[in-house]
Amino acid sequence: MRHHQVDQQRQRSEIEVDLPRPGWRAGQAVTHNTERMRIAKPLLLVTTPIGVVAGIYEGYRLAGGLVFLMVMLIAVVAVAAISVVRTIRRERDPRR
């Protein structure tokens, strides 16, 4: 029975928050429209590489040659993320 209630709550996409604002009562649910949030993923896909490049540039200005370590750390994290994604895809589709 409890599982069914959780599914109904997910379908309505309601999130209970405790934010004080005019006309708001404690325990009131806030409904989010997922159609309006479609911009988040493309925005992150564009701004993250720009931020990384800007951070590398500022690191070079601040510490010079030590930015090499920063670039190596970013490369290690990228390789780890790619290997996790490839492993998940390989396990999901055993025909590959």
Number of C-alpha atoms within 10 A of each C-alpha: 5 6 8 9 10 10 11 11 12 11 9 11 14 15 12 11 11 12 11 9 7 6 5 12 11 10 10 13 14 13 11 12 11 9 7 8 9 10 10 9 9 9 10 11 10 10 10 11 11 12 11 13 12 12 14 17 13 13 17 15 11 11 10 11 11 11 18 14 10 15 15 11 12 14 12 12 12 12 12 12 12 12 12 12 11 12 11 11 12 12 10 10 8 7 6 7
